[in-house]
């Protein structure tokens, strides 16, 4: 067994056999019938059986699936910043995280449309317990982050993961996507966990860790959905945390969240990529001589870029105003948009649970609160 076999996606040489294994799976049929409703099953099956690379699978099938998802469940995807990136160049995209599958898939749609290197993307192994999902993840160039480990296993796993990311970025010229912290943001506060950076740094081949981070070409990514399709599904965990209770996931919870994320209403979506962090890292080194402080400062810099570039929507301003019983941002939305949001709030949460209601509103309002820390006028 090769060093990275436990976590890596398929090699191109393995793609065709993997597709033959799942071509008749009912979930593949559901996905392809959704993507190509006018096409007979035998036609897409034949095309799948002739596919021999991840790129062909992504460009000929997954890209079309995502276009159909956007058409059915959104009012469109807009982007900013991609023109600053170079073709044939690998980047380490560190992103805020809202949706299990869509965040990475939409980023790759944008990279593909801009003629840029697409990513290998980190995904928790807890999300791909079902055999079909595990295969689909590996077909889509996902690599596994192992969860539920002992501290000793976690250390070994982190080392392997960091070395694999370094291998992709520096030797295979493959971009990498990783979330700024483990798990999706449930409360609307996008904060980079310095532990993620320390894990990435375990793969360093440089004497100075900051030199390694410069070499990886870190690009902060901000993704925002006007409506979070999984907003109400995030409430039970938030409520448990508010009550200092341990939250235990339902057996099928992750799978249901994936489906809701894909097909739930999103309205508008925006993805913004920042500049490669370079002179910012030089400044961090000049101001901090302690490695831990440097990592903390880098995490803060990533947060600053993500928040600065985060696209706020009417839903964010409406939630802020309702939560704070003000009309401070009334010029940022129409009454019809407020009515629609209030209806969603009523239908999803109701009025008899004030704590849940507050959590729901805060999830949408917190991006405004965080942006106000950086600028007085939004």
C-alpha positions, 0 to 999 in steps of 0.5 A: 500500500502506498503512503497516501492510499488511505486518504487520496482520491482515485488516480486517473488509471482507476477512474474507469473501473470505479465508474463501471462499479457505480454506473448502475447504482440507483443514486447515479441514475438519480443524479444523471436523470436530474442532470440530463433529463432529456437523455436516455439512460443508456446514452449517459451510461455509455459516456460514463463507461468511456471516461478515463480521467477525473477531469473528464468526469468533472467537466462532462458530468459534474459541471453539468450537474452543478449548472442544473443545481444552480438553475433549479435552486438559485438565482445565479452565481457571481464571482470576483477576484479570479482574474488575479490568479494565474493559469497552470498554477497551484494555490492553497484555497482556505475558505469559510465553510457554509455547505458540505458539498457546494462550497468546493464544487462551486469553487471548482466551477469558477476555476474551470470557467476561468481556465485555472487549476481545479482543486483537490478538496478536503472532506471529513470521512464522516461524510462519506460513510455510504459506499457510493458517496465515498466513490463519488468523493474520490471521483471528484478529487476529494481527499479524506480528513479522518475523524474520531481519532485518539490524540496519537492517531490524530497526530499521525493522521495530521502529519500524513494529511499535511504531507499529502497537501504539500505533495499536491501543491508543490510537486503535482501542481494541483490546487488544494481547498480546505475549510478554515476550521473543522466543520461548517460555520453554524452561527455565521462567524467565520473564524480560521482555526490556527490549528488548521494552519499548524496541521498544514505546517506539519508538512513543511520542508522549510526551516522557517514555517512562514517561508513554507506558507509563502511557497504554498500560495495561500488564497483566502476564499469568501463564499456567501449564500443569500439563503442558507439552504441548511439554516434550520438544520444547523439549529439543533447543534447551536441550541445544544451548545447554547445549553452547554449540552453535548450534541450527538448527530443523527445517523443520517444527518450528514446525508440529509444535510448534503441533500438539503444543501444541493436542492434547498433554496439559495437565491444568490451566491457569491464567491470572492477570492483574495490575493495570494498572501505574500507581503502580508506574511513578510509583515507578520514575520517582521512583527512577530518573532514567535512561531505561535504568534506568527500562526495566530497572525496568519489566521487573523489575516485570512479572517480579515480577507474573508470578511472584507470580501464577504458579499452581504445580502439583504437577508443579512441586513434584515436579520440584523435589524430584526435581531437588534429591533432597529431599522439601521440598514433599512436602505439595504433591502426592500419590504418585499424581501423582508416579508419573504425572510420573515415568512421563512423565519416563521415557517422554519422556526415559529414564534414559540421558541425565542432561543432558536429564533435568536440563533436563526437570526444571529446566523444571518446577522453575524456577518454584518456584525463582523464586517462592522468591526472592519468598516463603519459604513457597509 
